[in-house]
Amino acid sequence: MARTAAKSAFLLVCLAMFACAGDDAYQGADSEQTDDATGADRPFQARGSVEQIHVWRALPGSDLEVLDGSDQIVARGTADEQGSFIFRKLKPAKGYQVRFASSLSPQSMLQSVKGLRVLSPSESLPDDSFYAEQELKPGFGYITTRDGTKLSVFVSLPGPIENGPYPTVVNYSGYDPSKPGSPIEAGRSQCSRFPVLCDAPHDQSALIAGLMGYATVGVNMRGTGCSGGAFDYWETLQVLDGYDAVEVVAHQGWVQDGMVGMTGLSYPGISQLFVAQAQPPHLAAITPMSVIADTSSSTLAPGGIFNEGFAFRWAEGVLEGAQPFGKGWEQDVVAVEKKGASGASICEENQLLHGQYVDAIAKAMENQYYTDEVAGPIDPTTFVKNIDVPVFLTGQWQDEQTGPHFAALFDRFESAPLTRFTVTNGAHPDGFAPQTLTEWQTFLDFYVAKKIPVIDSALQALAPLLFVSVFEEALALPDSRFEAYTSFDEALADYEAEPALRVIFESGADPTLNKKGAPKGTFDALFTAWPVPGTVAQRWYFQPDGSLAGDKPQADGGASSFAHEAASGQRTTLAADVTSTDEVWKPQPRYDYRPLVPDKAVAFLSEPLAEQLVMIGHGSIDLWLKSTAPDADLEVNLTEVRADGSESYVQSGWLRASQRALRDDATELRPTHTHREKDVAPLPPGQWELVRVELMPFAHIFRSGSRIRLSVDTPGDSRAAWKFILLETAADTVHSIAHDQEHASSLVLPVIPGVDVPTSQTACNQLRAQPCRDYVPYLNTPM
């Protein structure tokens, strides 16, 4: 009798928290839970999901097994220290059962859970009523996803709810978007005009959007913050959760037109690509900033070489935050929730599955080559073609975190009705600089707010105070170029007639800046597409004397060598005593941009340019390589040696030579590689082998009188936050680069004719995120 009462009470709490065992919550399917007559009085719960079954409140360390509808055991697992386990990669079907593997288990109550249904992604979509019945209010709360998991959210409105509806945007990540808001002390005096300042969301794009009059909803991914479930980097459920979040938010009465946009830089920027490819019907537009093109080749393992600098450090940070109470602020939410009428905490209950996160680093190390099963689903280049809403995307060529590879997406948005790309030299957060933000608001106003873009005068007055805290420069927010319009349709038509690609040149060198290096360019240029139409693939050949020339070398048998340098992989371009890579965000970072080390590189230098060359796009460094080892980790660096005797960094590329096999879509200017295990091939001993290294995309002006320099060495010393796990090779390993008539190594760069450049050469170290050093001549070592 007591046991029955306890069970009933538990189930009532379970129902109240949308965490009941059995089939997915929205379908209301029943499950059968059976008791054992002996043992301890301890329940466990199970829930069917999309290709998964979730178990929690089991006895820690207990063995569990899953039976299919034919009572065949299809999976086994052991409950973690919180009594939880997630069975992944299950076939969609009805009639699954979870039970303890031993009949002697001391756990008696709810010894098995029957009637569980595992869904496929396609059959998991709930009715529209599932979204419409959920209500969100300003402040902290939860949404329920299709499998019953509750995700924590923070809702911020630009005014009273009764003054709505408001144009609305969603930011979605594993950071802190749903953390309850807090005031910005410097903005307290402006709270009456900008309420968001006194209850500010913990996402930069949400704060900025709130200042621009948008309602914002920050959503924590499953397994992070106060959200339920467990974290797994871009598993299917994360995509479906994002879809559900968009749909729940869009159905709120305070949302204008029942449509929402998405915002965010970096992680919440990347998330937009994944969510939008699922085509939520009430998604109006996306604005991803500082993103990747492909998880692996963009940042995790550029050229097939693992980046244990930013990439691994980022993954470690996300995984730490995905553990139970890993963010730190969850405990505050729990304390508040427990003061409620029920005395229960959803956030606390949601922590139970957090220990079932998937270790992204271990998974990467176990899958070092590209596969359609593992790498394909986290490669946006394969699926952004499915995005069917307008896209505004920004990026920086020297981004020290996510890297410059984002441009590989530009020609792949095949279904998007409109694309707008803004690119510049610079660092990771520069999407939030005024030169980009005005265009960001313009896009959101057209496609989410459905209004003529106008920059609020009060916001323009406030903006310099906000920008100085990030960029150390009181930058002004430019006026909107559409303020004079009186017709929305005319303004929109003129906007849509503009070219898709905006390239900002020489960010950091604007003559009006007080601190050179702050994110403001000297001029911009517009182009209709990517690659830029009319691009000329201009080739320079390596010469025996260390020069670059337009003709192949005439001599036979020439080559230069460099020694593999194992220590290089752990060096960055920042000074050794810099404690944070955020240093590169400053106008004048403390760089340690080292000259080339004798015998550790080969370098080739052009004659002074007779005319100015503007370059935009990818490049290819085509090397005839021979090595004393069966493999080689290669880095190429493009720099400008200027007439004033300085040398400015432009761009880099990387490749593990054994992964040199090219994809079918490789071009003269972009040597894309397969990175598949079946294509891996060691270097043939004693023979020259053509190895094409992809130079990451860039835009740069090489002034007349400057010289182009290309160096090849061991990866390292090239980025502010990237470090590399290099091959373990013999200390005396030597790589050789041929430069003779038969084996003519070369570089080919993307020259854009006809660009009007209204500015003169900038001073050394003015270009943002492009370190500059004194030019030191270099003598190659003959083979």
C-alpha positions as a printed Julia matrix, in Angstrom:
783×3 Matrix{Float64}:
  0.0     0.0     0.0
  2.79    2.41    0.96
  4.71    1.38   -2.13
  1.72    2.06   -4.39
  1.22    5.5    -2.87
  4.89    6.33   -3.31
  4.78    5.18   -6.91
  1.68    7.28   -7.65
  3.25   10.34   -6.09
  6.39    9.88   -8.14
  4.46    9.55  -11.37
  2.51   12.72  -10.63
  5.77   14.61  -10.22
  7.08   12.99  -13.37
  4.04   14.07  -15.36
  4.29   17.59  -14.03
  7.84   17.82  -15.26
  7.19   16.29  -18.71
  9.7    13.55  -17.93
  7.55   10.46  -17.8
  8.8     7.11  -18.99
  7.55    5.6   -22.18
  6.96    6.91  -25.69
  7.66   10.45  -26.76
  5.58   12.95  -24.81
  3.7    14.56  -27.67
  2.3    11.25  -28.93
  1.07   10.29  -25.47
  1.95    6.63  -25.93
  1.82    4.43  -22.87
  4.55    2.3   -21.4
  4.28   -0.48  -18.91
  6.45   -0.37  -15.79
  6.77   -3.56  -13.77
  7.71   -3.97  -10.12
  9.78   -6.61   -8.43
  8.55   -8.02   -5.11
 11.91   -7.76   -3.39
 14.76   -5.31   -2.93
 15.25   -1.62   -2.33
 12.55    0.94   -2.98
 14.2     2.9    -5.81
 12.56    3.78   -9.18
 14.21    4.22  -12.52
 12.82    5.99  -15.58
 13.22    5.48  -19.32
 12.08    7.41  -22.34
 12.09    6.65  -26.04
 13.68    9.3   -28.24
 14.93    9.75  -31.79
 17.24    6.76  -32.42
 17.87    6.63  -28.67
 16.5     5.5   -25.31
 17.25    7.55  -22.2
 17.44    5.99  -18.75
 17.76    7.88  -15.46
 17.28    7.3   -11.73
 18.63    3.76  -11.99
 21.01    2.37   -9.38
 24.5     3.78  -10.12
 26.68    1.07  -11.62
 23.76   -1.22  -12.43
 23.81   -3.17  -15.68
 21.01   -2.38  -18.11
 19.84   -4.02  -21.3
 17.44   -3.12  -24.09
 15.13   -5.71  -25.64
 13.32   -5.19  -28.92
  9.73   -6.17  -29.67
 10.82   -9.78  -30.13
 12.44   -9.86  -26.69
 15.91   -9.99  -28.22
 18.66   -8.1   -26.4
 19.9    -5.38  -28.76
 21.98   -3.18  -26.45
 23.62   -3.18  -23.04
 24.98   -0.45  -20.81
 25.92    0.47  -17.27
 24.29    3.3   -15.36
 26.69    6.13  -14.49
 27.29    7.6   -11.05
 24.01    9.5   -11.33
 22.11    6.37  -12.36
 21.77    7.37  -16.01
 22.55    5.87  -19.38
 21.74    6.74  -22.99
 21.42    3.96  -25.55
 22.35    5.5   -28.91
 22.03    4.37  -32.53
 18.93    2.22  -31.99
 16.74    1.25  -34.92
 13.39    3.03  -35.03
 10.67    0.67  -33.82
  7.94    0.18  -31.22
  7.89   -2.19  -28.29
 11.35   -1.69  -26.83
 11.95   -2.62  -23.2
 14.67   -1.55  -20.76
 15.4    -3.77  -17.79
 18.11   -4.61  -15.32
 20.45   -7.21  -16.74
 20.33   -9.33  -13.55
 17.19  -10.66  -11.88
 19.11  -10.42   -8.61
 19.33   -6.63   -8.83
 18.5    -5.02   -5.5
 16.49   -2.35   -7.28
 12.88   -3.42   -7.02
 10.63   -0.58   -8.02
 10.06   -0.23  -11.78
 12.37   -3.13  -12.59
 11.62   -2.71  -16.29
 10.07   -0.16  -18.6
  8.14   -1.55  -21.54
  6.36   -0.13  -24.55
  9.12    2.28  -25.5
  9.15    3.67  -29.01
 12.29    4.76  -30.81
 11.61    7.17  -33.64
 13.37    8.04  -36.87
 13.99   11.74  -37.54
 11.37   11.81  -40.28
  8.6    10.3   -38.17
  9.43   12.33  -35.06
  7.87   15.59  -36.23
  4.96   16.52  -33.93
  1.72   18.21  -34.91
  1.7    21.99  -35.01
 -0.45   21.99  -31.87
  2.53   20.63  -29.91
  4.3    23.94  -30.49
  1.25   26.17  -30.23
  0.3    24.83  -26.79
  3.59   25.87  -25.19
  3.73   29.32  -23.59
  6.87   31.33  -22.97
  7.02   34.38  -20.72
  9.73   37.0   -20.26
 12.64   35.74  -18.18
 13.84   32.21  -17.51
 11.78   29.18  -18.55
 11.68   25.96  -20.56
 10.47   24.59  -23.86
  9.66   20.93  -24.42
 11.12   19.17  -27.44
  9.56   16.34  -29.42
 11.1    13.6   -27.25
  9.99   15.2   -23.97
 13.34   16.79  -23.13
 13.06   20.25  -21.61
 15.47   22.95  -22.81
 16.11   26.03  -20.69
 15.48   29.41  -22.29
 15.81   33.07  -21.44
 13.3    35.45  -23.0
 14.02   39.18  -23.23
 11.51   41.67  -24.63
 12.32   45.24  -25.71
  9.23   46.51  -23.89
  6.11   45.41  -22.01
  4.53   42.25  -23.38
  1.29   44.11  -24.04
  3.13   46.49  -26.37
  4.04   43.62  -28.69
  4.18   41.82  -30.94
  7.91   42.29  -31.49
 10.28   41.12  -34.2
 12.04   38.17  -32.6
 15.31   36.3   -32.93
 16.6    33.06  -31.4
 20.18   32.28  -30.38
 20.99   28.63  -29.78
 24.22   27.16  -28.4
 25.93   25.2   -25.66
 27.25   28.37  -24.03
 25.04   30.41  -21.64
 22.19   31.81  -23.77
 19.53   30.76  -21.24
 21.37   31.95  -18.16
 19.04   34.36  -16.32
 19.76   37.95  -17.23
 21.77   40.45  -15.25
 22.21   44.23  -15.46
 24.97   45.98  -17.37
 26.19   48.51  -14.84
 27.4    51.01  -17.41
 23.95   51.08  -18.98
 21.72   51.44  -15.93
 20.92   55.05  -16.75
 19.51   53.95  -20.12
 17.22   51.2   -18.81
 14.04   53.17  -19.39
 14.94   53.54  -23.07
 16.62   50.13  -23.43
 15.13   47.68  -20.88
 17.49   44.96  -22.05
 20.38   46.74  -20.3
 18.95   45.99  -16.85
 18.17   42.33  -17.55
 20.74   41.59  -20.21
 20.94   38.16  -21.86
 24.29   36.35  -21.83
 24.66   36.27  -25.6
 26.2    39.24  -27.38
 23.95   39.0   -30.41
 20.87   38.9   -28.16
 22.0    41.98  -26.27
 22.64   43.89  -29.5
 19.37   42.74  -31.04
 17.56   43.82  -27.87
 19.08   47.28  -28.18
 17.8    47.36  -31.76
 14.22   46.65  -30.67
 14.06   42.88  -31.06
 12.71   40.29  -28.66
 15.31   37.61  -28.09
 15.17   34.01  -26.91
 18.35   32.27  -25.8
 18.17   28.46  -25.84
 20.68   26.12  -24.25
 21.34   22.94  -26.22
 20.45   19.66  -24.61
 22.94   18.56  -22.02
 24.1    22.13  -21.24
 23.02   24.64  -18.62
 19.59   23.8   -17.24
 18.56   21.88  -20.36
 17.84   18.18  -20.13
 19.41   15.38  -22.12
 23.09   14.88  -22.83
 25.51   16.73  -25.09
 26.82   15.24  -28.32
 28.38   17.62  -30.86
 25.75   18.17  -33.54
 23.99   14.87  -33.2
 20.63   14.64  -34.97
 18.74   15.54  -31.8
 20.54   18.88  -31.52
 19.32   19.78  -35.01
 15.77   18.66  -34.22
 15.84   20.53  -30.91
 16.79   23.69  -32.76
 13.89   23.14  -35.13
 11.56   22.7   -32.14
 12.89   25.81  -30.42
 12.26   27.94  -33.51
  8.73   26.59  -33.82
  7.83   27.03  -30.14
  9.1    30.61  -30.12
  7.37   31.48  -33.4
  4.01   30.43  -31.93
  4.16   32.94  -29.08
  1.63   35.77  -29.18
  4.32   38.4   -28.64
  6.19   37.36  -31.8
  5.59   39.56  -34.83
  4.15   37.77  -37.87
  4.69   34.34  -36.29
  8.17   34.2   -37.82
 11.6    34.4   -36.16
 15.19   34.94  -37.21
 18.36   33.46  -35.74
 21.44   35.34  -34.58
 24.84   34.61  -33.12
 28.59   34.65  -33.65
 30.82   31.57  -33.5
 29.02   28.64  -31.8
 25.54   30.25  -32.0
 26.46   31.27  -35.54
 27.41   27.75  -36.57
 24.24   26.41  -34.95
 22.15   28.42  -37.41
 23.55   26.47  -40.34
 22.6    23.16  -38.73
 19.12   24.25  -37.68
 18.23   26.07  -40.89
 19.06   23.02  -43.05
 16.15   21.25  -41.28
 13.84   23.97  -42.71
 11.67   25.0   -39.74
  8.58   26.48  -41.43
  8.49   29.58  -39.2
 12.16   30.51  -39.63
 12.41   33.84  -41.48
 16.17   34.31  -41.91
 19.58   33.5   -40.4
 22.64   35.65  -39.68
 25.62   33.36  -38.93
 28.87   35.13  -38.03
 32.43   33.8   -37.69
 31.55   30.23  -38.64
 33.2    27.14  -40.07
 32.63   25.55  -43.47
 33.49   22.0   -42.39
 34.11   20.94  -38.79
 37.16   18.9   -39.74
 39.01   20.66  -42.54
 38.1    24.18  -41.39
 39.25   24.12  -37.77
 39.53   20.7   -36.11
 42.09   19.26  -38.51
 43.04   21.72  -41.27
 44.78   19.77  -43.98
 44.34   16.6   -41.92
 46.51   17.88  -39.01
 44.75   18.06  -35.64
 44.51   21.56  -34.17
 44.99   21.01  -30.46
 45.12   24.73  -29.86
 41.77   26.42  -30.21
 39.85   23.41  -31.54
 40.71   21.04  -28.71
 40.59   23.78  -26.07
 37.11   24.79  -27.25
 35.89   21.2   -27.15
 37.32   20.72  -23.66
 35.54   23.84  -22.45
 32.22   22.78  -23.94
 32.52   19.31  -22.42
 33.36   20.75  -19.01
 30.25   22.9   -19.22
 28.16   19.91  -20.34
 28.8    17.93  -17.17
 26.26   18.04  -14.33
 26.17   21.63  -13.03
 29.11   22.32  -15.32
 28.19   25.95  -16.01
 28.03   26.99  -12.37
 24.87   29.08  -12.63
 22.54   26.08  -12.6
 22.67   25.92   -8.79
 21.19   29.41   -8.56
 18.3    28.36  -10.79
 17.75   25.22   -8.71
 17.58   27.29   -5.52
 14.95   29.56   -7.04
 12.89   26.68   -8.45
 12.86   24.82   -5.15
 11.22   27.83   -3.54
  8.22   27.3    -5.83
  4.95   25.67   -4.91
  6.02   22.15   -5.92
  9.4    22.34   -4.22
 10.83   20.55   -7.26
 13.49   21.77   -9.69
 13.39   21.02  -13.39
 16.98   22.23  -13.73
 18.12   19.78  -11.06
 16.26   16.89  -12.64
 17.74   17.81  -16.01
 21.28   17.39  -14.69
 20.76   13.64  -14.29
 21.47   12.86  -17.95
 24.32   15.35  -18.36
 26.95   12.77  -17.46
 26.08   10.89  -20.66
 27.76   13.48  -22.87
 29.87   12.24  -25.78
 33.56   13.17  -25.65
 34.02   15.07  -28.9
 37.81   14.99  -28.69
 37.96   11.23  -28.19
 35.47   10.79  -31.02
 37.62   12.93  -33.3
 40.77   10.99  -32.45
 38.95    7.73  -33.18
 37.79    9.06  -36.57
 40.83   10.74  -38.05
 39.63   10.52  -41.64
 36.57   11.79  -43.42
 33.6     9.42  -43.5
 30.06   10.06  -44.64
 28.74    8.54  -41.4
 30.75   10.6   -38.88
 32.21   13.63  -40.67
 29.45   14.14  -43.23
 26.69   15.19  -40.78
 28.95   17.85  -39.23
 30.19   19.22  -42.55
 28.01   22.24  -43.47
 29.37   22.28  -47.02
 27.29   19.15  -47.64
 23.95   20.5   -46.39
 23.71   24.3   -46.54
 22.23   23.73  -49.99
 19.03   22.83  -48.1
 18.74   26.21  -46.37
 15.72   27.92  -47.91
 15.67   31.29  -46.1
 17.7    34.48  -46.62
 21.26   34.28  -45.26
 23.54   37.02  -43.93
 27.02   35.65  -43.19
 30.16   37.41  -42.01
 33.73   36.31  -41.41
 37.33   37.46  -40.94
 40.26   36.08  -42.92
 42.61   35.89  -39.93
 40.03   34.6   -37.42
 42.18   33.13  -34.65
 39.47   30.73  -33.47
 37.19   29.3   -36.15
 39.56   30.22  -38.99
 39.1    31.67  -42.48
 37.5    28.7   -44.22
 33.93   30.05  -44.02
 34.13   31.34  -47.6
 33.98   27.75  -48.84
 30.24   28.0   -48.08
 29.53   31.03  -50.23
 28.7    29.23  -53.46
 26.77   26.41  -51.75
 23.59   28.17  -50.57
 21.72   26.85  -53.59
 18.2    27.12  -52.14
 18.51   30.41  -50.23
 16.39   33.09  -51.93
 19.0    35.73  -51.03
 22.53   35.76  -49.62
 24.6    38.62  -48.23
 28.25   38.09  -47.3
 30.48   40.62  -45.53
 34.15   39.69  -45.2
 37.23   41.47  -43.93
 40.65   40.97  -42.44
 40.46   40.73  -38.68
 39.79   38.72  -35.55
 37.04   36.43  -34.3
 34.61   38.96  -32.73
 34.75   41.5   -35.55
 31.28   40.6   -36.78
 30.15   42.79  -33.88
 32.1    45.8   -35.16
 30.06   48.75  -36.47
 31.2    48.24  -40.07
 29.29   44.95  -40.02
 26.55   45.56  -37.46
 24.74   48.2   -39.51
 24.47   45.71  -42.38
 23.4    43.01  -39.9
 20.55   45.2   -38.65
 19.65   46.16  -42.21
 19.24   42.51  -43.11
 17.23   41.67  -39.95
 14.98   44.69  -40.39
 14.15   43.68  -43.94
 13.59   39.96  -43.4
 12.46   39.64  -39.78
 11.05   43.01  -38.68
  9.71   43.76  -42.18
 10.48   47.47  -41.87
 12.68   50.12  -43.44
 16.04   49.92  -41.64
 16.7    52.92  -39.42
 19.43   53.2   -36.75
 17.95   54.57  -33.53
 19.59   57.88  -32.56
 19.68   56.89  -28.88
 21.44   53.66  -29.82
 23.96   55.58  -31.91
 24.74   57.69  -28.87
 25.12   54.61  -26.67
 27.1    52.49  -29.15
 30.56   54.09  -28.66
 30.39   53.29  -24.93
 29.75   49.63  -25.72
 32.35   49.36  -28.48
 35.14   50.86  -26.42
 34.74   48.07  -23.87
 35.34   45.42  -26.55
 37.6    47.06  -29.12
 39.24   49.84  -27.03
 37.93   52.38  -29.52
 34.75   54.46  -29.25
 33.56   53.42  -32.7
 30.44   55.03  -34.11
 27.51   53.07  -35.52
 27.0    54.24  -39.12
 23.65   55.55  -40.33
 21.46   53.28  -42.39
 21.59   54.05  -46.08
 17.83   53.4   -46.26
 16.69   56.1   -43.81
 15.46   58.38  -46.6
 13.09   55.76  -48.01
  9.36   56.01  -47.35
  8.33   52.8   -49.12
  9.35   49.45  -47.64
  8.87   47.7   -50.98
 11.14   50.17  -52.78
 13.8    49.93  -50.1
 13.68   46.12  -50.16
 13.84   46.03  -53.96
 16.92   48.26  -53.97
 18.56   46.15  -51.28
 17.91   42.94  -53.16
 19.4    44.46  -56.3
 22.73   44.98  -54.57
 25.66   42.6   -55.13
 25.84   39.68  -52.7
 29.49   39.97  -51.59
 30.97   42.91  -49.68
 34.72   42.86  -49.09
 36.04   45.32  -46.52
 39.72   46.07  -47.02
 42.38   47.1   -44.53
 40.35   46.85  -41.35
 42.39   48.55  -38.64
 43.95   51.18  -40.89
 41.19   53.8   -41.13
 42.94   57.18  -40.72
 40.23   58.49  -38.35
 40.98   55.87  -35.67
 42.56   56.99  -32.42
 44.04   53.51  -31.97
 45.28   51.94  -35.17
 44.19   48.32  -35.41
 40.58   48.78  -34.25
 38.02   47.15  -36.58
 37.3    49.78  -39.19
 38.28   49.41  -42.82
 39.52   52.01  -45.25
 37.16   51.08  -48.08
 35.02   48.25  -49.39
 34.14   46.7   -52.74
 31.06   44.82  -53.9
 30.97   41.69  -56.07
 28.12   39.63  -57.43
 29.32   36.14  -56.51
 31.96   33.86  -55.03
 34.43   33.07  -56.52
 34.61   36.67  -57.71
 33.71   36.79  -61.43
 36.73   37.59  -63.58
 39.24   36.13  -61.14
 42.6    35.52  -62.83
 44.58   32.54  -61.58
 48.08   34.04  -61.67
 50.97   31.64  -61.19
 54.48   32.21  -59.88
 57.16   29.51  -60.1
 59.82   28.77  -57.48
 63.3    29.52  -58.8
 66.65   27.97  -57.76
 67.87   31.32  -56.42
 64.91   31.63  -54.05
 62.92   33.99  -56.24
 59.42   33.77  -57.71
 58.86   34.32  -61.42
 56.19   33.9   -64.04
 58.17   31.33  -66.04
 59.28   27.83  -65.11
 62.91   27.47  -64.06
 65.2    26.45  -66.91
 67.7    24.43  -64.92
 67.37   20.73  -64.14
 67.74   19.04  -60.78
 67.33   22.05  -58.48
 65.78   21.65  -55.02
 65.84   23.22  -51.57
 65.39   21.47  -48.23
 64.22   22.16  -44.71
 64.28   20.12  -41.53
 61.13   19.05  -39.71
 60.85   21.09  -36.5
 58.86   19.2   -33.86
 58.63   22.15  -31.44
 57.01   24.4   -34.03
 53.55   22.89  -33.62
 53.17   24.32  -30.11
 54.12   27.91  -30.99
 51.7    30.7   -31.84
 52.17   34.28  -33.04
 51.39   35.78  -29.62
 54.04   36.75  -27.1
 55.01   33.93  -24.74
 53.66   35.69  -21.64
 50.23   36.44  -23.14
 47.72   34.5   -21.05
 44.65   34.79  -23.29
 44.22   34.57  -27.04
 41.69   37.41  -26.64
 44.83   39.55  -26.88
 44.42   39.5   -30.64
 41.14   41.43  -30.28
 43.04   44.49  -29.1
 44.04   47.21  -31.56
 47.74   46.52  -30.94
 48.17   42.89  -29.82
 51.42   41.76  -28.29
 52.7    39.58  -31.09
 55.86   37.54  -31.3
 55.9    37.17  -35.07
 59.21   35.38  -35.55
 61.4    35.5   -38.66
 62.07   32.27  -40.51
 64.55   29.95  -38.82
 67.61   28.96  -40.88
 67.39   25.43  -42.31
 63.8    25.07  -40.95
 61.98   26.53  -43.98
 62.22   27.29  -47.66
 61.15   30.7   -48.93
 60.64   32.31  -52.32
 60.36   36.02  -53.05
 59.08   37.88  -56.1
 60.59   40.97  -57.65
 58.95   44.27  -56.6
 55.53   44.41  -58.2
 55.26   46.82  -61.11
 51.58   47.31  -60.44
 49.15   46.87  -57.63
 47.47   43.47  -57.28
 44.15   42.94  -55.51
 43.58   39.31  -54.52
 40.35   37.7   -53.27
 39.77   33.97  -52.98
 41.51   30.65  -52.37
 45.02   29.86  -53.54
 47.02   26.75  -54.32
 50.64   25.99  -53.47
 51.73   23.2   -55.82
 54.82   21.54  -54.41
 57.03   18.85  -55.86
 57.99   17.16  -52.61
 60.48   14.51  -51.59
 61.22   13.49  -48.0
 63.45   11.25  -45.95
 60.24   10.22  -44.11
 57.1     8.52  -45.49
 54.97   11.54  -44.57
 55.27   15.27  -44.01
 53.28   17.93  -42.16
 53.4    21.07  -44.28
 52.51   24.69  -43.71
 52.58   27.41  -46.34
 52.58   31.11  -45.44
 51.84   34.0   -47.77
 53.23   37.39  -46.76
 53.73   40.83  -48.28
 57.25   42.23  -48.13
 56.62   45.95  -48.31
 58.72   48.75  -49.72
 59.33   50.12  -46.22
 61.3    46.98  -45.25
 58.56   45.3   -43.22
 56.76   42.01  -43.82
 53.02   41.6   -43.18
 51.21   38.31  -42.7
 48.47   37.52  -45.22
 47.35   33.86  -45.03
 48.33   30.22  -44.45
 47.5    26.7   -45.51
 48.23   23.24  -44.11
 48.41   19.66  -45.35
 49.58   16.26  -44.19
 51.22   15.01  -47.37
 49.83   11.48  -47.11
 46.35   13.03  -47.47
 47.18   14.78  -50.76
 44.5    12.99  -52.82
 42.23   15.53  -54.5
 38.45   15.57  -54.69
 36.65   15.72  -58.01
 35.75   19.38  -57.4
 39.37   20.53  -57.01
 40.27   23.5   -59.21
 43.41   25.35  -60.2
 42.88   27.8   -57.35
 41.42   25.45  -54.77
 42.93   21.98  -54.29
 40.23   20.38  -52.14
 41.27   17.05  -50.62
 39.29   13.9   -49.87
 40.84   13.21  -46.44
 39.46    9.66  -46.72
 41.41    6.74  -45.33
 41.25    4.79  -48.57
 43.09    7.64  -50.32
 45.92    7.93  -47.8
 49.26    7.21  -49.44
 52.79    7.5   -48.03
 55.36    9.51  -49.94
 57.3     7.23  -52.3
 60.89    6.96  -51.06
 63.42    8.82  -53.15
 60.84   10.15  -55.62
 59.3    13.55  -56.31
 55.57   13.7   -55.63
 53.17   16.54  -56.5
 51.49   17.79  -53.33
 48.99   20.64  -53.63
 48.36   22.64  -50.45
 45.19   24.71  -50.18
 45.9    28.3   -49.21
 42.96   29.37  -47.05
 40.76   32.11  -48.6
 41.82   35.72  -48.14
 41.53   39.24  -49.51
 44.57   41.49  -49.67
 46.06   44.36  -51.63
 49.67   43.86  -52.7
 50.87   47.4   -53.46
 53.21   48.25  -56.32
 56.75   48.12  -55.04
 55.89   45.32  -52.62
 57.05   41.75  -53.12
 55.15   38.48  -52.67
 56.76   35.96  -50.36
 55.82   32.31  -49.95
 57.42   30.1   -47.31
 57.06   26.4   -46.56
 57.86   24.96  -43.16
 56.53   22.84  -40.29
 53.08   23.91  -39.0
 53.22   26.48  -36.2
 54.22   30.13  -35.68
 51.36   31.22  -37.94
 48.18   31.66  -35.88
 47.35   33.3   -32.56
 45.41   30.35  -31.13
 46.1    27.28  -33.27
 48.57   24.58  -32.27
 49.16   21.32  -34.09
 49.62   17.65  -33.24
 52.46   16.86  -35.6
 53.67   13.55  -36.93
 56.08   11.66  -34.76
 59.05   11.51  -37.03
 62.79   11.09  -36.8
 64.74   14.05  -35.49
 66.82   14.21  -38.68
 63.83   14.2   -41.06
 64.35   16.5   -44.04
 61.8    17.58  -46.65
 62.84   18.85  -50.07
 61.0    21.09  -52.53
 61.98   20.85  -56.19
 62.32   23.9   -58.43
 63.54   22.67  -61.78
 62.11   22.45  -65.27
 60.65   18.98  -64.82
 59.43   19.52  -61.26
 58.37   23.16  -61.21
 56.85   23.97  -57.83
 54.64   27.05  -57.87
 51.92   29.08  -56.24
 48.77   30.3   -57.93
 46.87   33.24  -56.47
 43.45   34.83  -57.18
 44.02   38.23  -58.8
 40.97   40.48  -59.3
 41.44   43.03  -62.1
 39.74   46.4   -62.09
 39.29   47.03  -58.37
 39.58   50.74  -57.59
 41.84   51.16  -54.53
 41.54   54.7   -53.14
 44.12   54.29  -50.37
 47.89   54.14  -50.11
 50.05   51.58  -48.28
 49.28   51.32  -44.59
 51.92   51.31  -41.87
 53.28   48.07  -40.41
 50.99   46.5   -37.77
 47.92   48.57  -38.66
 46.07   45.78  -40.45
 43.87   44.05  -37.9
 44.99   40.51  -36.95
 47.79   40.63  -39.53
 51.05   40.73  -37.57
 53.94   42.57  -39.14
 57.71   42.18  -38.63
 60.94   43.48  -40.03
 61.8    41.69  -43.25
 64.8    39.4   -42.86
 66.29   37.95  -46.08
 66.41   34.17  -46.14
 68.81   31.85  -47.9
 67.43   28.43  -48.79
 69.38   25.3   -48.02
 70.2    23.33  -51.2
 69.16   19.68  -51.18
